[in-house]
Amino acid sequence: MAVQVNAERLPSARRGEFILPCLCAVKPGRTIMLNIVVLVSGGGTNLQALIDAQKRGEFKDACISTVISSREGVYALERAQQAGIEGRVVARRGCGSGEEYSRALLAALEECRAGLVVLAGFLQILSPEITRAYAGRIINVHPSLIPSFCGDGCYGLHVHEAVLKYGVKVTGATVHFVNEVTDGGAIILQKAVPVLEGDTPEALQRRVMEQAEWELLPQAVALFCEGRLVLEDGRVRIK
């Protein structure tokens, strides 16, 4: 859990600093496993990148324990099943209001004992109730170089359409912490990807995924699991 460092209790810490801690040993030879819960809404290509990284042993003392989808029948749930990971559906359609959906999703995260929540193509905006409950423990990957082409309404192909319409020469992807502001959390990692002459939104989307998203998201999760991310004054420092 992300915790505020109390400068009076830890004299070496600066006020306002948040440390995302390493997992602690409970007995010699045993450690607490961090439960990673991945939220999805579609095909799950970013989920697959996380599953592949887990198979390579990149997540220290952690594992993807559950995949939660906002839609039924999406291929991301099939990817989870093939990897032996529990899949759940907390369907937005089944909830009458945003508040009701938020309560259902929060209850599911608590039941899963989520230590880290990863948004991997999750097409629902998290409520302040959830972002506060998991402050410093939710990360998202966005298909642009934030603060460009982000915020409300900027997701999926819409991002790449806007990039091409504006005529920028470089785009990319960003992994960031999630707060109450859409795409407004502290940036963890970024990588630039060229925009090529003749690109379509679909071609650009694929290039950004292959060259940036599928690389950055597992890397950010690994850094979190290793306790190497320090969130201080709205910025992330990698130890």
C-alpha positions in Angstrom: 0.0 0.0 0.0 1.2 3.5 -0.7 1.9 5.2 2.6 2.7 8.7 3.6 6.0 8.9 5.3 5.8 10.6 8.6 8.8 12.8 8.9 8.6 12.8 12.7 8.7 9.0 12.8 11.3 8.7 10.0 13.7 11.6 10.4 15.4 11.0 7.1 12.2 11.4 5.1 11.1 14.7 3.6 7.6 15.9 4.3 5.1 15.2 1.5 7.0 12.1 0.3 5.2 8.9 -0.4 7.0 5.6 -0.7 5.6 2.6 -2.5 7.1 -0.1 -0.2 8.7 -3.4 -0.9 6.9 -6.5 0.3 7.9 -7.6 3.8 9.0 -10.9 5.0 6.7 -12.5 7.6 8.8 -15.5 8.4 12.3 -16.6 7.3 12.0 -17.9 3.7 8.4 -16.6 3.3 7.2 -13.3 1.9 3.8 -11.8 1.5 2.7 -12.1 -2.1 1.3 -9.0 -3.7 -2.0 -9.5 -5.5 -2.1 -7.7 -8.8 -5.6 -7.2 -10.1 -6.0 -6.2 -13.8 -9.0 -4.3 -15.0 -10.0 -4.8 -18.7 -12.8 -4.1 -21.1 -11.7 -5.7 -24.4 -9.3 -7.9 -26.1 -6.6 -7.8 -23.5 -3.4 -7.2 -25.5 -1.9 -5.2 -22.6 -3.0 -8.0 -20.3 -1.2 -10.5 -22.4 2.0 -8.4 -22.1 1.6 -8.6 -18.3 1.0 -12.3 -18.4 4.1 -12.9 -20.6 6.2 -10.8 -18.2 4.9 -12.8 -15.2 5.8 -16.0 -17.0 9.3 -14.6 -17.4 9.5 -14.0 -13.6 9.6 -10.2 -13.8 7.2 -9.5 -10.9 9.1 -9.9 -7.7 7.0 -11.5 -4.9 3.8 -10.7 -6.8 1.4 -12.4 -9.2 -1.7 -11.5 -11.3 -4.3 -13.0 -9.1 -7.5 -11.8 -10.8 -8.7 -10.2 -14.0 -11.9 -8.1 -13.8 -13.8 -7.1 -16.9 -16.4 -4.4 -17.2 -18.0 -6.5 -20.1 -19.0 -10.1 -20.5 -17.5 -12.2 -23.3 -14.4 -10.2 -24.0 -11.3 -12.0 -25.2 -9.2 -10.7 -22.2 -11.2 -13.2 -20.0 -10.1 -16.0 -22.3 -6.5 -14.9 -22.0 -6.8 -15.0 -18.2 -8.4 -18.5 -18.3 -5.6 -19.8 -20.6 -3.0 -18.5 -18.1 -4.8 -20.0 -15.1 -5.8 -16.6 -13.7 -9.2 -16.1 -12.1 -11.6 -14.0 -14.3 -14.5 -12.0 -13.0 -17.1 -9.7 -14.6 -18.3 -6.6 -12.9 -20.6 -5.4 -15.7 -21.3 -1.7 -16.1 -24.6 -2.6 -17.8 -25.8 -4.5 -14.7 -25.5 -1.4 -12.5 -28.2 1.3 -12.6 -25.9 4.2 -11.8 -22.2 5.1 -11.7 -22.3 5.1 -7.9 -23.7 1.6 -7.9 -21.0 0.4 -10.3 -18.3 2.0 -8.2 -19.5 0.2 -5.1 -19.6 -3.1 -6.9 -16.1 -2.6 -8.3 -14.7 -1.5 -5.0 -16.2 -4.5 -3.3 -14.7 -6.8 -5.9 -11.2 -5.2 -5.4 -11.5 -5.6 -1.7 -12.6 -9.2 -2.0 -9.6 -9.9 -4.2 -7.3 -8.2 -1.7 -5.8 -6.1 -4.4 -2.3 -4.8 -3.6 -1.9 -3.2 -7.1 -4.6 -2.4 -9.6 -3.6 -2.2 -13.2 -5.9 -0.6 -15.8 -5.2 -2.4 -19.1 -7.7 -1.1 -21.6 -10.3 -0.5 -19.0 -13.0 1.8 -20.5 -14.6 3.0 -17.2 -13.6 6.1 -15.2 -12.8 5.2 -11.7 -14.7 7.1 -9.0 -12.9 9.2 -6.4 -14.0 6.7 -3.8 -11.9 4.0 -5.6 -8.9 6.3 -6.4 -8.8 7.4 -2.7 -9.1 3.8 -1.4 -6.2 2.7 -3.6 -4.1 5.9 -3.7 -0.7 5.1 -5.1 -1.8 1.6 -6.0 -3.5 2.1 -9.3 -1.6 2.5 -12.6 -2.8 3.0 -16.1 -1.2 2.9 -19.6 -2.3 5.7 -22.0 -1.5 5.7 -25.7 0.1 9.1 -26.0 2.8 11.3 -24.4 0.8 12.9 -21.5 -0.1 15.8 -21.2 -0.8 15.7 -25.0 -3.9 13.9 -26.3 -5.3 12.8 -23.0 -8.2 13.5 -20.6 -11.9 12.9 -21.0 -12.9 11.3 -24.3 -9.3 10.5 -25.3 -9.1 6.7 -25.4 -8.5 4.0 -27.9 -8.5 5.0 -31.6 -9.8 8.4 -30.7 -6.3 9.3 -29.4 -4.6 8.2 -32.6 -7.1 10.0 -34.8 -6.4 13.2 -32.9 -2.7 12.7 -33.2 -2.9 12.3 -37.0 -5.4 15.2 -37.3 -3.0 17.5 -35.4 0.0 16.5 -37.5 2.5 15.8 -34.7 5.6 13.9 -35.8 6.1 11.9 -32.5 3.6 10.2 -30.2 4.1 7.4 -27.7 2.7 5.9 -24.5 2.6 6.9 -20.8 2.3 4.8 -17.7 1.0 6.8 -14.8 -0.6 6.6 -11.4 -4.3 7.1 -11.3 -6.0 9.9 -9.4 -9.3 11.7 -9.5 -8.3 13.6 -12.7 -8.6 11.6 -16.0 -5.0 10.8 -17.1 -3.8 13.4 -14.5 -1.8 11.2 -12.1 1.9 11.2 -11.7 3.9 9.9 -14.7 5.9 6.7 -14.1 7.3 5.9 -17.6 7.1 7.3 -21.1 8.4 6.2 -24.5 8.2 8.1 -27.8 7.1 6.4 -31.1 7.4 8.0 -34.5 4.4 9.0 -36.6 5.0 7.9 -40.2 3.7 9.3 -43.5 0.6 7.6 -44.6 -0.3 6.2 -41.1 -3.9 5.3 -40.4 -5.2 5.4 -36.8 -5.2 1.6 -36.8 -1.5 1.4 -38.0 -0.4 4.0 -35.5 -2.3 2.3 -32.7 -0.5 -1.0 -33.4 2.9 0.6 -33.5 2.4 2.4 -30.2 1.2 -0.8 -28.6 4.1 -2.9 -30.0 6.9 -0.3 -29.4 5.7 1.3 -26.2 2.7 0.0 -24.3 3.6 -3.6 -24.2 7.1 -2.7 -23.0 6.3 0.1 -20.5 3.4 -1.4 -18.6 5.2 -4.6 -17.5 8.2 -2.5 -16.6 6.2 -0.2 -14.4 4.5 -3.1 -12.7 7.9 -4.7 -12.0 9.3 -1.4 -10.6 6.2 -1.2 -8.3 6.7 -4.8 -7.1 10.4 -4.1 -6.3 9.4 -1.1 -4.2 11.4 1.3 -6.5 8.8 3.9 -7.1 8.7 7.0 -4.9 5.8 9.4 -5.4 6.9 12.9 -4.1 5.2 16.2 -4.7 3.2 14.8 -7.6 6.2 13.4 -9.4 7.6 9.8 -9.5 11.2 9.1 -8.7 12.7 5.7 -9.6 15.1 4.4 -6.9 
